Amino acid sequence: MKEISPERMLEQFLELSEILTGCKLDAEQGRAHLDRLLSAPLVPSISEVLKRFEKLPKRSLADVERKMVADAKFRPTLCQIVLLWYTSSLRDSESDPLVLRYGNEQAYFGGLVWRILGAHPPGLSGGYFGHWRYRPDNEPKGTLK
């Protein structure tokens, strides 16, 4: 079977990811996620998933659900794609789904889960380093000192 170019693979990965997540996604982060998926022990591999995606007559959510998500062979890898975009985590092995590896801080802080929840990620305060040592500017009057 003919191998697809890295550029085409990234295009397909982003298109499939946008269908699966329902969000417009960043191409730079997509490249990082794709690189991680290519080195992961996924069954089927991300390459197989993208080859199947390329063969779909229509690339819509309905087609992806019907022809790929419904297929038990492809579902684990598709679920991993969603998990990666939302949390930056990647399963460490096929045998133990509870062992996860997280991406770099940009991937973690940029996870879709924080956007969807409308919250900042744990560990990201929005303040400069050491800001917690000072009383907040918006502290209500009458609080304990």
C-alpha positions, -999 to +999 in steps of 0.1 A: +000+000+000+013+035-009+027+055+020+013+091+024+036+121+027+042+136+061+024+168+050-007+149+038-006+128+069-007+160+091-036+174+069-056+142+074-048+140+111-060+176+116-092+170+096-100+138+114-092+154+148-114+184+141-143+160+132-137+139+164-133+169+188-157+193+172-131+221+176-108+241+153-073+229+161-038+243+160-016+228+132+016+232+152+001+213+182-013+188+157+022+181+144+034+175+180+004+152+187+009+133+155+046+128+162+037+113+196+010+091+181+035+078+155+058+066+182+030+051+204+021+014+207-013+019+192-033-009+176-042-001+149-015+024+142-023+060+134-011+054+098-037+027+094-064+049+108-055+078+085-055+054+055-090+043+064-101+079+069-087+088+034-110+062+019-142+076+034-165+088+006-176+118+028-155+131+056-183+140+080-190+132+116-217+108+106-193+089+082-165+088+108-189+074+134-205+049+111-173+036+093-146+041+119-158+047+155-183+018+152-155-005+141-139-020+172-106-023+154-103+015+150-121+027+181-091+025+206-069+047+184-097+072+177-103+074+214-066+080+220-067+109+195-095+126+214-078+120+248-046+135+234-063+167+222-083+171+254-057+163+280-023+158+262-022+123+277-011+092+258-015+056+269+019+042+278+010+007+266-019-013+252-019-037+282-024-011+309-047+018+300-042+035+333-006+044+326-006+078+308+022+100+296+014+137+293+029+160+267+049+191+274+035+221+293+023+238+262+003+207+252-011+202+287-020+238+293-034+240+258-056+209+262-092+213+250-106+202+283-097+236+299-114+255+271-145+234+273-146+236+312-139+273+311-112+268+338-075+271+340-054+239+343-043+229+377-008+243+382-014+274+360-024+304+381-021+332+356+002+351+380+039+357+378+062+335+398+059+343+435+026+363+432+011+341+459+033+359+486+013+391+483-022+399+493-046+401+463-055+436+451-092+427+450-093+413+485-126+422+502-124+446+532-127+432+566-109+399+559-084+385+584-048+398+582 
